[in-house]
Amino acid sequence: MVCSCKDAKTAACCEGVLAVEPALWTFVRKDGVEPTNNHMERLLRPGVLWRKNALGCLSEGGCRFVERILTVMQTLRLQKRPMLDYLYRSMLAHRLAQDAPPN
């Protein structure tokens, strides 16, 4: 399908949507796929609340640290693994110039 819009900006937008159109309707064709992203929004919520309460970051490095630590935190939470133990072993491995602990 080709977009027939006269405006170039609108046509480019239409082309972008048409390029991913099959993925937009996956929830209709496959059982078990929800039409919303509520699960992901719930997973991201702790990070959003932290950023709101902390008023963001003061440096690029601080922002990268927060992104990474929140990702590790959420991943470990989903895997039902203890966070402090993993962080302790990670820092110990770093100080001893060893590989990171296994996932």
N, C-alpha and C positions, 0 to 999 in steps of 0.2 A: 504494500500500500504506500502511496506517495502523498505527501502533504501538498495541497493546492492553495495554500495561503499566499496572499500577495506580499505581505510584510515579511522581510527577510528574517527579522528576529523571531517572529511568531513561527515562521516556517522551520527555523532551526530548532525551536523548542518542540514543535510537532514531530520533527524527524527523530529527536532524542527519545521522545515518549514511544514512538512507533518502533524504535530499535529494541526497546526492552518490553514491549507489549506482551509477549508470551509469558514473561515472568510475573507481570502484574496480575495475571489471572490463575496462577498456580493453585491458589486456595479453592478454586472452583473445580479443577480437574483432579486434585489429589486429596484423598481422605487424610484427616489428621493435620492439615495445614490450616492454621487460623488466618482469617483475613486481617487481623490486627497485629501490631508488634508490641502488645502489652507486656509480654514476657520480657523482652529486651528492655523496655522502658523501666520495668521493675528492677532489673539487674543494674541499670545505670543510675537509679534514683539515689543511692548512698553518695555517689560521687557528685551528683548535682546538688544535693543538700549540703555536702561539705563545702563545695565552692561558694554556695550562697552564704553560708555562715562564716567562712573564712575570708570572704570578699576577694576570692581569686588568689593569684600568685604575684609575687613581686619581681620574679626573674624568669627567664626562659628555662634555665636549669631547674628551678623550683617547679615550674609547670611540668617539665618532663618527669621529674621525680614523682609528683602527685599522680600523673597519668599511669606511670608504671606500677606504683605501689597499690593504687586502687584496682588495677587490672589483676595483679597477683592476689590481692585480697579477695576479689570476687571469684577468681578461678579456684582458689583453695576452698572458699565457702561452698561452691558448687560441687567440688569433689569431696566435701565433708572431711577436709584435712585440717589439722591445727596450723593456724597462721604463724603464731609466734615461734613455734618449733622450726618451721621452714625458714623464716627470716633469720633466726639464730644460726641455723646451719649454713645458710647462704652467706651471711657476713663472715662466719668462721672460715668457710672455704675461700672467700675472697682474701682475707688476711693471711691465710696460709698459702696463697697462690695456687689453689687447687681448683678443679672443675666444680661448677655449681652442683648442688645436690640433685639427684634424679627427680624427675617429675612424679 
